[in-house]
Amino acid sequence: MLFRQLFDHESYTYTYLLADEVSREAVLIDPVDKDVPLYLRLLEELDLKLIAALDTHVHADHITGLGLLQDATECATMVGFEGEVDCASEGLEDGKQIHVGSITLNTLFTPGHTDDSFCFTVDDGGVQYLFSGDTLLIRGTGRTDFQNGDPEQLYDSLHNKLLTLPTATLVYPAHDYKGWTVSTIDEEIRTNPRLEPASKAAFVELMNNLDLPNPKMMDVAVPANRACGKRATP
């Protein structure tokens, strides 16, 4: 599997390119609109055909590149539930498999940060990858105070789904603000302060008292991302 981790310096977003080295089919996870020219250049340089672009959830801190990529490459686009984002080719659901050449992305429904949060796992030659969106960050988790977030649901998504994956699973989140690039499930179980609360009730209390400011782009990003990145004109 060909794998690239790309970083947007304004929104601290990681975008992931995965491709089958034989068929040259590729997928992008969590693309950013202004970085689409970079993605298209990379696809051309690596002789890849983009067949799908995915968002782990409707983001509030940047504009998605789904619509631009679909226009440029005719790739399928997937985000949220069936019909939630009408401009997307398909919705996501728990257990959905997305095939990119010989690569299979397995979809996990992981609500809590938002009510439409999904993660993806990939097994490549015995190496397990988790693309965790904002559900599990490196030494942190997503917040739960907007877009129908729910700390109880996040606790269940973490403890009943993600943290039950093999401990050597590589964790690649949608964002990082401290310079981390990759972790493992084992590292996060041992060192993530958001996973320290000994009960669901304690976790809920922690999340309900974070008192974080809203993302600066939230009022623009959420409506635009429900339109696959097409910003409303004044």
CORTA-V106659 format. One record per residue. N is the residue number from 1. SS is DSSP state (hx for helix, st for strand, lp for the rest). PSI is psi in whole degrees, 0 to 359 (999 if undefined). Layout:
N:SS:PSI
N:SS:PSI
//
This chain:
1:lp:131
2:st:132
3:st:132
4:st:138
5:st:120
6:st:149
7:st:131
8:st:118
9:lp:338
10:lp:317
11:lp:359
12:lp:35
13:st:136
14:st:132
15:st:138
16:st:131
17:st:123
18:st:139
19:st:147
20:lp:122
21:lp:345
22:lp:304
23:lp:340
24:lp:15
25:st:144
26:st:160
27:st:145
28:st:135
29:st:127
30:lp:56
31:lp:151
32:st:138
33:hx:314
34:hx:349
35:hx:4
36:hx:318
37:hx:324
38:hx:315
39:hx:316
40:hx:321
41:hx:316
42:hx:319
43:hx:318
44:hx:316
45:hx:326
46:lp:3
47:lp:53
48:lp:151
49:st:117
50:st:119
51:st:345
52:st:147
53:st:132
54:st:144
55:lp:137
56:lp:337
57:lp:174
58:lp:107
59:lp:153
60:lp:359
61:lp:1
62:lp:165
63:lp:131
64:st:154
65:lp:9
66:hx:309
67:hx:315
68:hx:320
69:hx:321
70:hx:318
71:hx:321
72:hx:330
73:hx:350
74:lp:27
75:lp:159
76:st:149
77:st:140
78:st:132
79:lp:145
80:lp:202
81:lp:163
82:lp:120
83:lp:350
84:lp:318
85:lp:97
86:lp:332
87:lp:346
88:lp:151
89:lp:321
90:st:155
91:lp:176
92:lp:158
93:lp:157
94:lp:130
95:lp:354
96:lp:137
97:st:133
98:st:119
99:st:127
100:st:95
101:lp:232
102:lp:358
103:st:134
104:st:121
105:st:124
106:st:130
107:st:131
108:st:127
109:st:119
110:lp:67
111:lp:161
112:lp:302
113:lp:309
114:lp:171
115:lp:357
116:lp:34
117:lp:133
118:st:153
119:st:164
120:st:138
121:st:148
122:st:136
123:st:117
124:st:100
125:lp:35
126:lp:353
127:st:123
128:st:129
129:st:139
130:st:120
131:st:100
132:st:4
133:st:223
134:lp:5
135:lp:308
136:st:117
137:st:171
138:lp:115
139:lp:31
140:st:185
141:st:169
142:lp:157
143:lp:172
144:lp:21
145:lp:15
146:lp:172
147:lp:46
148:lp:33
149:lp:157
150:lp:114
151:hx:328
152:hx:317
153:hx:321
154:hx:318
155:hx:315
156:hx:319
157:hx:320
158:hx:305
159:hx:333
160:hx:348
161:lp:293
162:hx:317
163:hx:357
164:hx:355
165:lp:160
166:lp:139
167:lp:337
168:lp:359
169:lp:130
170:st:131
171:st:118
172:st:104
173:st:173
174:lp:340
175:st:155
176:lp:137
177:lp:2
178:lp:0
179:lp:0
180:lp:145
181:lp:329
182:lp:151
183:st:191
184:st:163
185:hx:318
186:hx:314
187:hx:315
188:hx:321
189:hx:322
190:hx:332
191:hx:351
192:lp:117
193:hx:335
194:hx:345
195:hx:3
196:lp:327
197:lp:135
198:lp:354
199:lp:164
200:hx:319
201:hx:319
202:hx:322
203:hx:315
204:hx:316
205:hx:317
206:hx:311
207:hx:326
208:hx:351
209:lp:22
210:lp:326
211:lp:58
212:lp:147
213:lp:155
214:lp:149
215:lp:142
216:lp:329
217:lp:8
218:hx:314
219:hx:335
220:hx:317
221:hx:314
222:hx:310
223:hx:320
224:hx:320
225:hx:337
226:lp:351
227:lp:26
228:lp:29
229:lp:4
230:lp:110
231:lp:143
232:lp:139
233:lp:143
234:lp:999
//
